Amino acid sequence: MAEDVSASLLVIGDEILSGRTQDKNIAYLATWLNEAGIQLKEVRVVPDIEAEIADAVNALRTRYDYLFTTGGIGPTHDDITVDSIAAAFGVSVVTHKEAYARMEAYYGTENFTPARQRMARVPEGGTLVDNPVSIAPGINIENVFILAGVPKIMQAMLEDLRPLLRSGRKVWTQALTIHAAESKLADGLGKLQKKHGGVSIGSYPFYHAGVGAQVVVRSPDQTAVADAMSDLQLYCRDNGFATDVPSDVD
């Protein structure tokens, strides 16, 4: 049986915490990792403060198999992710010769400004993660992957990481939309959860187009998901709750 492989995500940036920017990377990364057999277990959001970034990096990189960070690797003064992660590892920040050469060739010497040159800096010992969108690379140091915050760039960087990641168990997920108030479902769902101890059964109410709940069944065992979903549908039929057709969830 495949092993469990875990990951965490550290979202870095004052703009996320202030609400000026809405994070669009969490859902994408969670789905992408699950397809690779890696489970996203924790997400943290921290401000642009070196000590807080470093503390979070050290907590998460030791707790999970992999840590991904997004944000704070651009050309401006407040892009301090590289410095913060170097501090977390207790290493210096150095200019990566290959990154410098790539970006100088891309921008041209006359346009390769000091601000752009900052994006060639890495924690000592770090290797490059390719960026096919805008050339400035991400960074890999031990089990930490430092990625861009811009969704299109982050997604492109991820594809360069596939060969580096250990694959584990994929979690299978099915969802059933039930057109009944969640309060009416609570007792039955509790009994189903006790019966199917190897799966996770979650209920998520909605109030648009009537009242109801989407019940999501998750497990690394695809057969267990199918069995629990079958019992859930039977429970709904026996109690007169209308449902939609179950759907697979990536």
Secondary structure, 3 states (H helix, E strand, C coil): CCCCCEEEEEEECHHHHHCCCCCCCHHHHHHHHHHCCCEEEEEEEECCCHHHHHHHHHHHHHHCCEEEEECCCCCCCCCCHHHHHHHHHCCCEEECHHHHHHHHHHHCHHHCCHHHHHHHEEECCCEEECCCCCCCCEEEECCEEEECCCHHHHHHHHHHHHHHCCCCCCCEEEEEEEECCHHHHHHHHHHHHHHCCCCEEEEEEECCCCCEEEEEEEECCHHHHHHHHHHHHHHHHHCCCEECCCEEEC
